[in-house]
């Protein structure tokens, strides 16, 4: 993951993501760079529009829970909110899994 973080840092800084830059950043953080992994990361990101990937994989934080209605509806409403929260969690996990596939 540190190689992807390195590439993201270089991208955020507006620098070119190349082998020399990645090696410098990783060395500066105390990580012993693996040239093969750097080369593979650079090659994997060659044709990737990082801004587009970030935009497409972004997700909104769940809204705060509303107070439960009074009466007999409270258990059903709480159950629905719980299901919705589980579905959102699955959606977030699926998005993260998709990013992992992109970046190896």
ROLOPA-58712 format. One line per 10 residues: number of its first residue (from 1); their letters; for each residue x, y, z of C-alpha. Coordinates in pm, 1 decimal. Layout:
// residues N
NUM) a) X:Y:Z  ... .
This chain:
// residues 104
1) xxxxxxxxxx) 0.0:0.0:0.0  286.7:238.0:62.8  357.7:244.5:-310.9  1.4:355.3:-384.7  18.2:612.3:-105.0  342.0:739.0:-254.9  181.0:772.1:-598.0  -118.8:949.7:-447.4  109.8:1190.3:-261.5  300.9:1270.5:-579.6 .
11) xxxxxxxxxx) -26.9:1318.9:-766.8  -164.6:1549.6:-496.5  157.1:1753.5:-507.2  123.5:1786.9:-885.0  443.6:1591.8:-948.0  499.0:1333.3:-1217.5  454.9:976.7:-1096.7  775.4:813.6:-1216.6  1026.6:568.5:-1076.0  1279.9:828.2:-962.0 .
21) xxxxxxxxxx) 1020.5:1038.6:-778.2  865.9:738.7:-607.7  1206.6:611.1:-501.0  1293.0:950.2:-348.0  964.8:976.1:-158.4  983.4:621.3:-24.3  1346.5:666.5:80.2  1260.6:992.9:255.4  1001.7:811.2:465.8  1247.9:544.4:573.3 .
31) xxxxxxxxxx) 1111.7:272.6:347.9  1362.1:68.4:151.5  1226.0:99.7:-204.1  1172.7:-215.3:-408.5  1251.3:-112.5:-765.9  1036.8:-390.1:-913.8  731.7:-280.8:-713.7  793.7:82.3:-805.2  818.8:-8.7:-1172.3  499.1:-215.9:-1151.5 .
41) xxxxxxxxxx) 312.2:66.3:-975.7  422.6:325.2:-1231.6  323.5:92.0:-1515.9  -15.3:16.6:-1356.9  -92.4:387.5:-1316.8  36.5:488.3:-1660.4  -305.1:518.2:-1829.9  -513.8:579.3:-1517.3  -689.3:913.3:-1465.6  -637.2:933.0:-1090.8 .
51) xxxxxxxxxx) -871.7:1228.5:-1043.8  -1150.1:1038.9:-1220.4  -1091.2:725.5:-1010.5  -1098.0:927.8:-690.2  -1416.8:1107.8:-795.7  -1592.5:785.5:-894.5  -1490.6:600.7:-580.5  -1583.8:880.0:-341.5  -1884.3:818.7:-127.4  -2088.1:1040.7:98.6 .
61) xxxxxxxxxx) -2070.2:989.5:470.9  -2390.7:846.8:612.4  -2633.1:1107.2:744.1  -2681.8:1124.7:1120.0  -2965.8:910.0:1245.5  -3297.3:1087.4:1299.1  -3475.3:1045.4:1631.4  -3702.4:742.4:1642.7  -4074.8:814.6:1602.8  -4289.6:762.4:1907.2 .
71) xxxxxxxxxx) -4533.1:474.4:1930.9  -4517.7:121.1:1792.9  -4322.5:223.6:1482.0  -3989.4:266.8:1665.0  -3870.5:-95.2:1638.6  -3952.7:-115.8:1267.1  -3787.3:217.8:1191.3  -3476.7:121.3:1385.7  -3462.5:-210.0:1201.1  -3490.3:-33.2:862.8 .
81) xxxxxxxxxx) -3212.9:211.4:957.1  -2994.1:-77.0:1068.8  -3048.0:-255.0:736.1  -2973.1:63.2:544.0  -2651.9:116.0:744.2  -2544.2:-241.5:666.7  -2614.0:-188.7:295.8  -2413.6:134.8:295.8  -2127.1:-42.0:471.3  -2130.8:-315.7:207.2 .
91) xxxxxxxxxx) -2134.4:-50.5:-65.1  -1830.8:121.1:87.8  -1649.3:-211.8:118.4  -1726.9:-293.5:-245.4  -1592.8:45.1:-355.3  -1275.5:-13.0:-157.3  -1237.7:-359.4:-308.8  -1270.4:-207.1:-654.6  -987.3:35.7:-578.8  -771.2:-249.3:-458.1 .
101) xxxx) -816.8:-420.7:-792.5  -709.3:-105.2:-974.9  -392.5:-55.9:-777.4  -291.9:-416.4:-718.7 .
